[in-house]
């Protein structure tokens, strides 16, 4: 069974399949969630510094972990081999 040049070209053009793109979208959503968790902390009075808002566990610990998790999902999506047909 020989593979024609056209079949080789079409396989090379499709580096990612639907599953790869789905994982990429999931990774982007997880990273966006991490950035949303990090947002906020604005004070009503700019002369008042509120440590509890700025240095909360959500902003300092949870949000960066969620962003790194999203980056790891992106790496998985890129490295995942598409299903061979």
N, CA, C and O atoms as a GROMACS GRO file, in nm:
protein
  340
    1UNK      N    1   0.084  -0.118   0.000
    1UNK     CA    2   0.000   0.000   0.000
    1UNK      C    3   0.088   0.124   0.000
    1UNK      O    4   0.161   0.148   0.096
    2UNK      N    5   0.083   0.202  -0.104
    2UNK     CA    6   0.168   0.320  -0.113
    2UNK      C    7   0.085   0.446  -0.087
    2UNK      O    8  -0.033   0.454  -0.120
    3UNK      N    9   0.151   0.541  -0.027
    3UNK     CA   10   0.087   0.669   0.004
    3UNK      C   11   0.127   0.767  -0.106
    3UNK      O   12   0.246   0.782  -0.137
    4UNK      N   13   0.028   0.832  -0.163
    4UNK     CA   14   0.057   0.928  -0.270
    4UNK      C   15   0.109   1.058  -0.212
    4UNK      O   16   0.096   1.085  -0.092
    5UNK      N   17   0.168   1.137  -0.296
    5UNK     CA   18   0.223   1.268  -0.255
    5UNK      C   19   0.113   1.358  -0.201
    5UNK      O   20   0.134   1.432  -0.105
    6UNK      N   21  -0.005   1.352  -0.262
    6UNK     CA   22  -0.117   1.436  -0.219
    6UNK      C   23  -0.162   1.396  -0.078
    6UNK      O   24  -0.195   1.484   0.002
    7UNK      N   25  -0.164   1.267  -0.045
    7UNK     CA   26  -0.203   1.223   0.088
    7UNK      C   27  -0.100   1.267   0.191
    7UNK      O   28  -0.136   1.305   0.303
    8UNK      N   29   0.028   1.262   0.156
    8UNK     CA   30   0.132   1.307   0.247
    8UNK      C   31   0.119   1.457   0.273
    8UNK      O   32   0.135   1.501   0.387
    9UNK      N   33   0.092   1.534   0.169
    9UNK     CA   34   0.077   1.679   0.185
    9UNK      C   35  -0.043   1.713   0.272
    9UNK      O   36  -0.035   1.805   0.353
   10UNK      N   37  -0.154   1.641   0.257
   10UNK     CA   38  -0.273   1.671   0.336
   10UNK      C   39  -0.250   1.634   0.483
   10UNK      O   40  -0.301   1.702   0.572
   11UNK      N   41  -0.175   1.527   0.509
   11UNK     CA   42  -0.145   1.491   0.647
   11UNK      C   43  -0.052   1.594   0.710
   11UNK      O   44  -0.068   1.627   0.828
   12UNK      N   45   0.045   1.644   0.635
   12UNK     CA   46   0.138   1.743   0.687
   12UNK      C   47   0.068   1.876   0.713
   12UNK      O   48   0.106   1.948   0.805
   13UNK      N   49  -0.032   1.908   0.636
   13UNK     CA   50  -0.104   2.035   0.653
   13UNK      C   51  -0.190   2.033   0.779
   13UNK      O   52  -0.216   2.139   0.837
   14UNK      N   53  -0.235   1.918   0.822
   14UNK     CA   54  -0.320   1.906   0.939
   14UNK      C   55  -0.237   1.864   1.060
   14UNK      O   56  -0.234   1.747   1.096
   15UNK      N   57  -0.170   1.960   1.121
   15UNK     CA   58  -0.088   1.929   1.238
   15UNK      C   59  -0.175   1.900   1.360
   15UNK      O   60  -0.138   1.818   1.444
   16UNK      N   61  -0.287   1.968   1.370
   16UNK     CA   62  -0.377   1.951   1.483
   16UNK      C   63  -0.512   1.901   1.435
   16UNK      O   64  -0.555   1.931   1.324
   17UNK      N   65  -0.578   1.825   1.521
   17UNK     CA   66  -0.714   1.783   1.489
   17UNK      C   67  -0.811   1.856   1.583
   17UNK      O   68  -0.772   1.944   1.659
   18UNK      N   69  -0.936   1.816   1.577
   18UNK     CA   70  -1.040   1.882   1.656
   18UNK      C   71  -1.011   1.873   1.807
   18UNK      O   72  -1.037   1.968   1.881
   19UNK      N   73  -0.957   1.759   1.849
   19UNK     CA   74  -0.924   1.742   1.991
   19UNK      C   75  -0.818   1.839   2.039
   19UNK      O   76  -0.827   1.892   2.150
   20UNK      N   77  -0.716   1.862   1.956
   20UNK     CA   78  -0.612   1.958   1.992
   20UNK      C   79  -0.670   2.098   2.011
   20UNK      O   80  -0.641   2.167   2.109
   21UNK      N   81  -0.753   2.138   1.916
   21UNK     CA   82  -0.814   2.272   1.924
   21UNK      C   83  -0.906   2.283   2.045
   21UNK      O   84  -0.914   2.389   2.107
   22UNK      N   85  -0.977   2.176   2.078
   22UNK     CA   86  -1.064   2.177   2.195
   22UNK      C   87  -0.982   2.197   2.322
   22UNK      O   88  -1.019   2.276   2.409
   23UNK      N   89  -0.869   2.126   2.333
   23UNK     CA   90  -0.783   2.142   2.451
   23UNK      C   91  -0.723   2.282   2.456
   23UNK      O   92  -0.704   2.338   2.564
   24UNK      N   93  -0.692   2.341   2.339
   24UNK     CA   94  -0.638   2.477   2.337
   24UNK      C   95  -0.741   2.577   2.388
   24UNK      O   96  -0.708   2.668   2.464
   25UNK      N   97  -0.865   2.559   2.348
   25UNK     CA   98  -0.972   2.648   2.395
   25UNK      C   99  -0.992   2.632   2.545
   25UNK      O  100  -1.011   2.731   2.616
   26UNK      N  101  -0.988   2.508   2.594
   26UNK     CA  102  -1.002   2.484   2.739
   26UNK      C  103  -0.889   2.553   2.814
   26UNK      O  104  -0.912   2.616   2.917
   27UNK      N  105  -0.766   2.543   2.762
   27UNK     CA  106  -0.652   2.609   2.826
   27UNK      C  107  -0.667   2.760   2.830
   27UNK      O  108  -0.635   2.823   2.930
   28UNK      N  109  -0.716   2.817   2.720
   28UNK     CA  110  -0.737   2.962   2.717
   28UNK      C  111  -0.844   3.005   2.817
   28UNK      O  112  -0.831   3.109   2.881
   29UNK      N  113  -0.949   2.927   2.829
   29UNK     CA  114  -1.056   2.960   2.924
   29UNK      C  115  -1.004   2.952   3.068
   29UNK      O  116  -1.036   3.037   3.150
   30UNK      N  117  -0.922   2.851   3.097
   30UNK     CA  118  -0.865   2.837   3.232
   30UNK      C  119  -0.772   2.954   3.262
   30UNK      O  120  -0.775   3.008   3.373
   31UNK      N  121  -0.690   2.994   3.165
   31UNK     CA  122  -0.602   3.109   3.186
   31UNK      C  123  -0.683   3.238   3.206
   31UNK      O  124  -0.649   3.319   3.292
   32UNK      N  125  -0.789   3.256   3.128
   32UNK     CA  126  -0.874   3.374   3.144
   32UNK      C  127  -0.938   3.375   3.283
   32UNK      O  128  -0.951   3.481   3.345
   33UNK      N  129  -0.979   3.259   3.331
   33UNK     CA  130  -1.035   3.250   3.466
   33UNK      C  131  -0.931   3.292   3.570
   33UNK      O  132  -0.963   3.362   3.665
   34UNK      N  133  -0.807   3.249   3.551
   34UNK     CA  134  -0.701   3.289   3.643
   34UNK      C  135  -0.679   3.439   3.644
   34UNK      O  136  -0.660   3.498   3.751
   35UNK      N  137  -0.682   3.501   3.526
   35UNK     CA  138  -0.665   3.646   3.521
   35UNK      C  139  -0.785   3.718   3.583
   35UNK      O  140  -0.768   3.823   3.645
   36UNK      N  141  -0.904   3.664   3.566
   36UNK     CA  142  -1.021   3.724   3.631
   36UNK      C  143  -1.012   3.713   3.783
   36UNK      O  144  -1.053   3.804   3.856
   37UNK      N  145  -0.959   3.600   3.832
   37UNK     CA  146  -0.941   3.585   3.977
   37UNK      C  147  -0.838   3.684   4.031
   37UNK      O  148  -0.848   3.726   4.146
   38UNK      N  149  -0.742   3.721   3.949
   38UNK     CA  150  -0.638   3.813   3.992
   38UNK      C  151  -0.684   3.960   3.987
   38UNK      O  152  -0.625   4.045   4.053
   39UNK      N  153  -0.786   3.988   3.911
   39UNK     CA  154  -0.832   4.126   3.892
   39UNK      C  155  -0.898   4.181   4.018
   39UNK      O  156  -0.938   4.106   4.107
   40UNK      N  157  -0.908   4.311   4.022
   40UNK     CA  158  -0.979   4.378   4.131
   40UNK      C  159  -0.883   4.440   4.230
   40UNK      O  160  -0.765   4.459   4.201
   41UNK      N  161  -0.935   4.472   4.347
   41UNK     CA  162  -0.853   4.530   4.452
   41UNK      C  163  -0.852   4.681   4.453
   41UNK      O  164  -0.775   4.743   4.527
   42UNK      N  165  -0.938   4.742   4.371
   42UNK     CA  166  -0.942   4.888   4.366
   42UNK      C  167  -1.012   4.940   4.492
   42UNK      O  168  -1.116   4.890   4.533
   43UNK      N  169  -0.954   5.041   4.549
   43UNK     CA  170  -1.010   5.101   4.669
   43UNK      C  171  -1.096   5.221   4.630
   43UNK      O  172  -1.067   5.290   4.532
   44UNK      N  173  -1.199   5.246   4.707
   44UNK     CA  174  -1.286   5.361   4.682
   44UNK      C  175  -1.208   5.491   4.706
   44UNK      O  176  -1.228   5.591   4.637
   45UNK      N  177  -1.120   5.488   4.806
   45UNK     CA  178  -1.038   5.606   4.838
   45UNK      C  179  -0.893   5.575   4.798
   45UNK      O  180  -0.832   5.485   4.856
   46UNK      N  181  -0.836   5.646   4.700
   46UNK     CA  182  -0.700   5.615   4.654
   46UNK      C  183  -0.591   5.640   4.760
   46UNK      O  184  -0.478   5.595   4.744
   47UNK      N  185  -0.625   5.710   4.866
   47UNK     CA  186  -0.528   5.738   4.972
   47UNK      C  187  -0.524   5.627   5.077
   47UNK      O  188  -0.439   5.629   5.166
   48UNK      N  189  -0.614   5.530   5.067
   48UNK     CA  190  -0.620   5.421   5.164
   48UNK      C  191  -0.566   5.294   5.098
   48UNK      O  192  -0.610   5.256   4.990
   49UNK      N  193  -0.469   5.230   5.165
   49UNK     CA  194  -0.411   5.105   5.116
   49UNK      C  195  -0.467   4.991   5.200
   49UNK      O  196  -0.445   4.985   5.321
   50UNK      N  197  -0.540   4.900   5.134
   50UNK     CA  198  -0.602   4.789   5.205
   50UNK      C  199  -0.524   4.661   5.175
   50UNK      O  200  -0.535   4.605   5.066
   51UNK      N  201  -0.445   4.616   5.273
   51UNK     CA  202  -0.364   4.495   5.256
   51UNK      C  203  -0.450   4.372   5.229
   51UNK      O  204  -0.413   4.287   5.148
   52UNK      N  205  -0.562   4.362   5.294
   52UNK     CA  206  -0.646   4.242   5.281
   52UNK      C  207  -0.699   4.224   5.139
   52UNK      O  208  -0.713   4.111   5.093
   53UNK      N  209  -0.728   4.334   5.070
   53UNK     CA  210  -0.776   4.323   4.932
   53UNK      C  211  -0.664   4.291   4.835
   53UNK      O  212  -0.679   4.203   4.750
   54UNK      N  213  -0.554   4.359   4.847
   54UNK     CA  214  -0.444   4.344   4.752
   54UNK      C  215  -0.375   4.208   4.769
   54UNK      O  216  -0.351   4.138   4.671
   55UNK      N  217  -0.344   4.172   4.892
   55UNK     CA  218  -0.268   4.051   4.918
   55UNK      C  219  -0.356   3.936   4.966
   55UNK      O  220  -0.319   3.862   5.056
   56UNK      N  221  -0.472   3.921   4.905
   56UNK     CA  222  -0.560   3.811   4.944
   56UNK      C  223  -0.509   3.680   4.887
   56UNK      O  224  -0.434   3.679   4.790
   57UNK      N  225  -0.549   3.571   4.946
   57UNK     CA  226  -0.508   3.438   4.901
   57UNK      C  227  -0.553   3.412   4.758
   57UNK      O  228  -0.483   3.347   4.681
   58UNK      N  229  -0.667   3.464   4.724
   58UNK     CA  230  -0.720   3.445   4.588
   58UNK      C  231  -0.627   3.507   4.485
   58UNK      O  232  -0.601   3.446   4.381
   59UNK      N  233  -0.578   3.628   4.511
   59UNK     CA  234  -0.493   3.698   4.413
   59UNK      C  235  -0.348   3.653   4.415
   59UNK      O  236  -0.284   3.652   4.310
   60UNK      N  237  -0.297   3.616   4.529
   60UNK     CA  238  -0.154   3.585   4.542
   60UNK      C  239  -0.125   3.437   4.520
   60UNK      O  240  -0.017   3.403   4.471
   61UNK      N  241  -0.218   3.349   4.553
   61UNK     CA  242  -0.192   3.206   4.545
   61UNK      C  243  -0.276   3.135   4.440
   61UNK      O  244  -0.223   3.069   4.352
   62UNK      N  245  -0.407   3.149   4.450
   62UNK     CA  246  -0.497   3.070   4.365
   62UNK      C  247  -0.489   3.112   4.219
   62UNK      O  248  -0.479   3.027   4.131
   63UNK      N  249  -0.493   3.242   4.192
   63UNK     CA  250  -0.493   3.290   4.053
   63UNK      C  251  -0.367   3.249   3.977
   63UNK      O  252  -0.380   3.200   3.865
   64UNK      N  253  -0.246   3.265   4.032
   64UNK     CA  254  -0.128   3.219   3.957
   64UNK      C  255  -0.126   3.068   3.933
   64UNK      O  256  -0.081   3.023   3.828
   65UNK      N  257  -0.175   2.991   4.028
   65UNK     CA  258  -0.182   2.845   4.010
   65UNK      C  259  -0.276   2.811   3.895
   65UNK      O  260  -0.247   2.723   3.814
   66UNK      N  261  -0.390   2.880   3.888
   66UNK     CA  262  -0.486   2.855   3.780
   66UNK      C  263  -0.426   2.894   3.645
   66UNK      O  264  -0.448   2.824   3.546
   67UNK      N  265  -0.352   3.004   3.640
   67UNK     CA  266  -0.289   3.046   3.514
   67UNK      C  267  -0.184   2.945   3.469
   67UNK      O  268  -0.177   2.911   3.351
   68UNK      N  269  -0.102   2.896   3.561
   68UNK     CA  270  -0.001   2.795   3.526
   68UNK      C  271  -0.069   2.666   3.481
   68UNK      O  272  -0.021   2.600   3.390
   69UNK      N  273  -0.180   2.630   3.544
   69UNK     CA  274  -0.256   2.512   3.501
   69UNK      C  275  -0.305   2.531   3.358
   69UNK      O  276  -0.300   2.437   3.278
   70UNK      N  277  -0.352   2.650   3.325
   70UNK     CA  278  -0.394   2.678   3.187
   70UNK      C  279  -0.279   2.667   3.089
   70UNK      O  280  -0.297   2.618   2.978
   71UNK      N  281  -0.160   2.713   3.128
   71UNK     CA  282  -0.042   2.700   3.042
   71UNK      C  283  -0.004   2.554   3.023
   71UNK      O  284   0.036   2.515   2.913
   72UNK      N  285  -0.015   2.474   3.127
   72UNK     CA  286   0.014   2.330   3.114
   72UNK      C  287  -0.085   2.262   3.021
   72UNK      O  288  -0.048   2.172   2.945
   73UNK      N  289  -0.210   2.304   3.026
   73UNK     CA  290  -0.311   2.250   2.935
   73UNK      C  291  -0.276   2.287   2.791
   73UNK      O  292  -0.292   2.206   2.700
   74UNK      N  293  -0.228   2.409   2.771
   74UNK     CA  294  -0.187   2.452   2.636
   74UNK      C  295  -0.070   2.368   2.586
   74UNK      O  296  -0.068   2.329   2.469
   75UNK      N  297   0.027   2.341   2.672
   75UNK     CA  298   0.140   2.257   2.632
   75UNK      C  299   0.092   2.118   2.594
   75UNK      O  300   0.138   2.060   2.494
   76UNK      N  301   0.000   2.063   2.674
   76UNK     CA  302  -0.056   1.932   2.641
   76UNK      C  303  -0.128   1.935   2.506
   76UNK      O  304  -0.114   1.842   2.427
   77UNK      N  305  -0.203   2.041   2.480
   77UNK     CA  306  -0.278   2.052   2.354
   77UNK      C  307  -0.184   2.057   2.234
   77UNK      O  308  -0.216   2.002   2.129
   78UNK      N  309  -0.070   2.122   2.250
   78UNK     CA  310   0.025   2.131   2.139
   78UNK      C  311   0.098   1.999   2.118
   78UNK      O  312   0.121   1.958   2.005
   79UNK      N  313   0.135   1.934   2.227
   79UNK     CA  314   0.214   1.811   2.217
   79UNK      C  315   0.130   1.687   2.185
   79UNK      O  316   0.185   1.587   2.139
   80UNK      N  317   0.000   1.693   2.209
   80UNK     CA  318  -0.087   1.577   2.187
   80UNK      C  319  -0.088   1.539   2.039
   80UNK      O  320  -0.108   1.624   1.953
   81UNK      N  321  -0.065   1.411   2.012
   81UNK     CA  322  -0.067   1.362   1.874
   81UNK      C  323  -0.210   1.350   1.826
   81UNK      O  324  -0.294   1.294   1.896
   82UNK      N  325  -0.238   1.401   1.707
   82UNK     CA  326  -0.375   1.384   1.654
   82UNK      C  327  -0.397   1.237   1.619
   82UNK      O  328  -0.302   1.163   1.591
   83UNK      N  329  -0.522   1.198   1.622
   83UNK     CA  330  -0.556   1.059   1.590
   83UNK      C  331  -0.517   1.030   1.445
   83UNK      O  332  -0.549   1.107   1.354
   84UNK      N  333  -0.449   0.920   1.426
   84UNK     CA  334  -0.411   0.884   1.289
   84UNK      C  335  -0.527   0.815   1.219
   84UNK      O  336  -0.598   0.735   1.279
   85UNK      N  337  -0.545   0.848   1.093
   85UNK     CA  338  -0.657   0.793   1.017
   85UNK      C  339  -0.613   0.680   0.929
   85UNK      O  340  -0.695   0.622   0.858
   0.00000   0.00000   0.00000
